[in-house]
Amino acid sequence: MKMTDTEFHHRADEIFEALETAIEAAIDEQEADVDIERSGGVVYLEFENRSKIVINTQEPLHEIWLATLTGGYHFKFDNGQWFDSKNQCEFKQFVIESIAKQGDITITL
């Protein structure tokens, strides 16, 4: 069944809010230096080492795009989770690993 735009925005907002909450908790617990900026459908993360991760929604495709130092990834919602269209990695685990590599902080989603 095809996802509606409303459902897409709801699911994307859920994952963005969970990510922001997890990073804010890590900042407090680990005294990490992470700048979080959210503007509409885009979340920008900048770490102490100045590397960045950008996560944004692609409404026409109903995808979440993730840009890290290792490349760009496109996640589609399937069976209750977001999976990358190329390598089928799951969004939550992949973003946790990316933040650990780039920002040297541990988050839990």
N, C-alpha and C positions, 0 to 999 in steps of 0.2 A: 504494500500500500504506500502510495506516495505521500510524503510529508507536506503539510501546508506551510506557508510562510510563517504563520503564527506559531505552529509547533516548532519549526526550526529556530525561531528567535527565542522561544521559551527554553528549549534544550541548550542552545548556545549560551544564553544568559546564565543558566544553571551552572554550566561548566566554568564560565568566566568568574562567577561569584565564588565558586568553590576554590578556584585557583587563587584568586585575590586573598581570600580568607586564609588559605594554607600558607601563602607567602608572608602575609602579615604576622602569622603565628611564628613562622621561622625567623623573621626579623627580630621579634621580641625574644624568642628563646635562644637564638644563636648569635644575637647581636650582629646580624648580617646587614650589609649595606646594599639594599636593592631599591631602586626607584621604580615605582609602579605608576603608570599613567593609563587611564582608560578614557577613550574618546569614541563614543558611539559603539561601533562594532569592532574596535581595535584595542588591544591591550599591549602596551609597550613595557618591557622589562629591561632595565639597565643595571648591570652589576658593578661592583666595586672596580673590577678590572676593565670597565668600559665596554665589555661585550654586551650585545643586545639580543633579545628574543622578541619577536613580534608575532602576535596571534591575532588573526582577524577573520571575520565572517565573510563569506561569499554567498550572499543571499540568492542570486539567480541559480547557483549550483547546489545550494543547501549544503555547503561545505565549510569547515573551519580550516584555515590555512595557518601553518606554523613555519616561521623562518628562524633558523638557528645558524650557528657557525658551520654546521655540517650540511646545510642545504635547506630546501623548501619541501614541505610536506602538505598533502591535501587529505583531510579527514572527512569521511562520510559516516552518517549515523546508520547503524545496522544492528539489530537485535539488542538494543539497549546500550550500545557503546559506539564510540567514534573510532573508525579504523582508517589507516592511511591507504589510499587507493593504489599505491605501488607495492609496498612491502607488507601490508596488512598489520603493521604494528598498531597497538591500541594507544589512543591519545594520552590517557592519564599516565600510564607507565612511561611512555616516551617523553612527555613533558617533565615528569619527575627526574628522569635520567638526564635530560638536556639541562635542566636547572642545576642539577648536581655538578655536571661537567663544567658548565660555563660560569656559574656563580658560586660554586663550592659551598652550597647550602643544601640541606635535606628538607624536603617537604613531604607531607602525607595528604593525599587526596582521597 
